[in-house]
């Protein structure tokens, strides 16, 4: 009865108005389409976008069943109760050949995987499921659905999406006035990040909301899932990690930083807690480039944060590391949305670093250096020397330096180096 009430309410109210996102979910797969990501990145609204496209293709809304299992009316629902969805579907759609089910935050129902697996085995259902990263790790879903799933990770807004949410059409020619507005939006994006729900908030409310998001991640995604007893230690680990973002960070160094702040954790526990942050997608490690995958896995990772808004919560400035973090997340967004063969690494020969090495298979396709103020001669010399050494070592001639606002193309030691402003690179 409650499920019928929820479905009838959805059909009566219809699909709420949403903004387009760059990630497109396939709508006619014989496997479950699984959408996961941090809380508040917009998973539910991406489901709405997918439903809207189905309606535009001619599917009646009665053929779409959407259930949000965080609805308090559905508390205590079991996997056995989900069979009522099938009965109700064919009660309302007796002539339907295929079901369209959208199950939001489905991890709230214990044993839901068996229900979905049974539907997929009949090949008469299109199933879309979402969940927060903490309870919905893609590798766990692949195992529980026995290969009958296709997983997609949703990130916070790209700068292109951010501008769209602001009502700014970046495809139009950039006059001086429009370029000024764009750069103001870029500064806001760099400082407060890309969570969809805070785009239109004033600055003070942005920070308070980001603090709430962080509390949700700590208490619901980490402490509840993993049964963490040392809550204070986990908070300290997050604080230390964020304050050292966009840097190489080993477990040994993390352990030392925690000890210096008065928090005592064994190195194995530090490693375990840090792995939880990686599991839920709060931290994003980028490993060192090495021809051997084994050596690459053994290397110390550079650690990036899922959204630069969290950096502001801890009062960290460092604009140079912020733009490097934004580039790292954008590269991974492009990998997950458009180019699954893309791999991202960093390069270090002991004399200097190149921030990002892009590979497809075994081939290095681009080297990217990120520098806020490259016009300063010492900085220019340091960044170019490392880039040119890496170019020679990795046999790659596609060289890019992403800057804050400097644009140029230079010939250096018979190689072409492109200097691209961050806003232009993000819009490419």
Phi, psi and omega in degrees: 000319181290319177299319179296321178297317181295317181293317179298321178297319178297315180295325181288316183280333180079183182275125180295157179291133180227168175258147182293139173249164184280336179280124178253126178268134177293139188255355184226055180256147175274009176241164178288131175269113187255126180243123180226166180162172178303158174300144173071018176273352175106029182295316181298318181292330175291325173299316178300319178301317180295319177298318180301320179294325176295319177298318180295334179279357176108001179284126178295150183295336178295340179278353181253123175250122177239128178228126174260111187281003170270359173298124185298339179292339183260010181298135180089001178297141179246169180300326178297327179292338184293340177300333178298334177297319181294314179300314181296322181300313183279346170291319180274336183228069186297336183259006184291139176264335181225136176272148172239106183245129176243109186249105187264132183054046187291346180295348178291343180257111182293130179086012182300333184299322181295320178298311181295319180298321179295319178297318183291328179295332178280346180056038179233025183215142168251113188243129177239126181230145177232160175192158176288150186307323188298320183253011193216047181294136187300324181292329178289321179296315180302322180289313185291329178266003174054048175083002181264043181213157175227117189260143178228133178260129178259130179258167169303171185303138166288168178295326177297314178294320179302314179297321178298318178296331178278355182079022182255119180271101184283352180281343178284156178303143183266102171284174178300317182295317181291325177294322177297318178295319181299317181292328176294319177295324178297317179300319178295318180296317180295324184278318189247358174080196191233029174290127187301323187291344185251004186305319185264005183282152169292164189303313183298319181290327176302310182297316181296321179292319177298324175297320176297316178300319181295319177298321177300315180296317183294309190275322183267320186273334183251302187292316180292315184293312189263359179063040183290126181271325183268076183300316180299322180293321178295319177298318179295321179297317178298316181298314181294320181295314181296321181288349178239031184290159180060032176225162172291132187217106178270164177297323179298316180293317178303316181298320178293320179295321177295316181298320181292340177264008175091012181253123181259114175225143174291157180297319176299322179290321176300315179298318180296312180297320180294324179297330177294318178299323178289319181301316184277357177085013179286320174249148181235107179276138172244123186270161179289143176290133172206140179303333178266124178298325180297314179295323178298317179294330180281344186288162174284129182276153165271136189251126176243157182258145186302332181207134183291347175301325179294332177295321179293328179302326181264010175070025181272130178271254173055072183299323181300314179289330178298313182290328175296320179297319180296321178295317180300312181293322178296320178297318179290326175298316179295323177298310186286328183272322193234330194221075186297343179278350181289134173237145184239127178224174168241165182235141181209123178251013181089342178256338182181172184237154163244128191297318185220128172250121180258130182233150164233113189066231180266356186266127174281120186255340179197146172244130183235127173250140179243126181213126182293308186241076184283348182286344176289125189306316181297318179296314180303314182297315182295313183294319182289322180299314179296319181297318181289324176295317179295321179301316180290316183294321186258002178055052180232128181255357180271095189244128182227137171242119178267124185241177175285312184211008183266135183225131181187166169231124184235147171261116182231119181050047177065020176236147182266127178242124178265128173256118187235127175298148183305314184298322181290319179296318180295332181271352183287000000 
